[in-house]
């Protein structure tokens, strides 16, 4: 994160439009020079990568300008919310590296004050109790080109509205029989201004207020007033809330709020290809068993990418590279994967692992001898030193690293050819042994004892292979994750059909691997680079004696190649 700078300090890099607004506000002394943002998720599902962008933006701006950022749960719909989601959101924000300190708030903290504010609008003649059904309200709202129809109850006397609203709160009426609506303009070109609903009757147990309330505020009513009550200066929302801003301001205007008044600003939300970002659709995937829960590593949820092995630093890097835009666009998944590789390349220790093993026997190596070879833990971090890798007569290499009849420029192992075993010796292939079906069961080689890695040998070969000792390797399960959808835009590809038709049936392959023993004591969340293969992390399903690795991302960086080609 960039260091904070004063309002008078010239920026060293180009500012995004939100930073420009904040710089201007600081210079003009608006809100007493305070910067106070908030991240306001609804606890009705797990957060996804799009929310991560919003978290980084809201907390990041507060950090940059020595301000504060609140975590506020928009818990206004108890039928869809739960404490499970609240706890998951807390964990996600902390994992990303942000701290709301003691500023954890809930819209439900303000239910009494919101109720009193609603009474204020009723007394001003700006809100009324309506008895139209939800379907009637929707139908009577009209279209952007056709004005809506006035409610038959729009001109109720103030005292009658006050009495009915108080009785709504006390539970005198059945669910759905009455709502409180703002009295604005049924001919407004902005559909959100056509007498929007502020409260509905809903008998549902709330995870914090239990059964105290049977009327619950709508988001548009709770949003701005919660911002005001928390002294928020900059209410930063995604672009779909731009059309809600006139209503946000109308409520503040008609509540006669002038001092410490929040302002809403909108930025383009994060759209990522090869996935879906709708909570409803993600819930459909979970409940339909198409994935193994909210934290399935194929899911774009923060809990999913955490389990897959993505790092907080890589998500923050991704958020910075995406930037803050005013127009919607779709970000290439390859950029996210590039950021993950960038961070893991610097920080993940290396190990050797063979995912499709074939036996390799070094015929001229002593039968009962084991050498302890030194291998670099991470060439990007020399301070991490070396690890010990056991070497013996019988090894395993990748089956794809051997071909009996190789094409040109195949620099791996084939009859009569030489390669180096990484950190070890140069070997020469002598023969391959096959079973009755023609499958290769063992490759026999000889080694040159004068070519030990690091001992000054000048002999050169073009190929280098990774390997593990047959005697010392650790067996592990590997889960090879790929993109969840085959189509870059699953929603568009479906047309009038079902987005799930674009699901990738090969998004998960489960296999076995042999891993060098240095990874044998790894614990859940530990990340590694399998040399020449990709980045992997230990899954929480792992148990003592049973390692489970998730593939985080392959070594191939298509985004970096695209930029190089450009």
Buried (B, 14 or more C-beta within 10 A) or exposed (E): EEEEBEBEEEEEEEEBEBBEBBBEBBEEEBBEBBBBBBBBBBBBBBBBBBBBBBBBBBBBBBBBBEBBBBBBBBBBBBEBBBEEBBEBBBBBBEBBBBEBEEBBBBBBBBBEEBBEBBBEBBEEEBBBBBBBEEEBBEEBBBEEEEBBBBBEBEEBEEEEBBBBBEEBBEBBBEEEEBBBBBBBBBEBEBEBBBBBBBBBBBBBEBBBBEEEBBBBBBBBBBBBBBBBBBBBBBBBBBBEBBEBBBBBBBBBEBBEBEEBBBBBBBBBBBBBBBBBBEBEBBBBBBEEEBBEBBBBBBBBBBBBBBBBBBBBBBBBBBBBBBEBBEEEEEBBBBBBBBBBBBBBBEBBBBBBBBBBBBBBBBEEBEEEEEBEBEBBBBEBEEEBEEBEBBBBBBBBBBBEBBBEEBEEEBBBBBBEBBBBBBBBBBBBBBEBEEEEEEEBEBBBBBBBEEBBBEEEBEEEBEBBBBBBBBEBBBEBBBBBBBBBBBBBBBBEBBEEEEBBEBBBEEBBEEEEBBBBBBBBEBEEEBBBBBBBBBBBBBBEEBEEEEBBBBBBBBEEBBBBEEEEEE
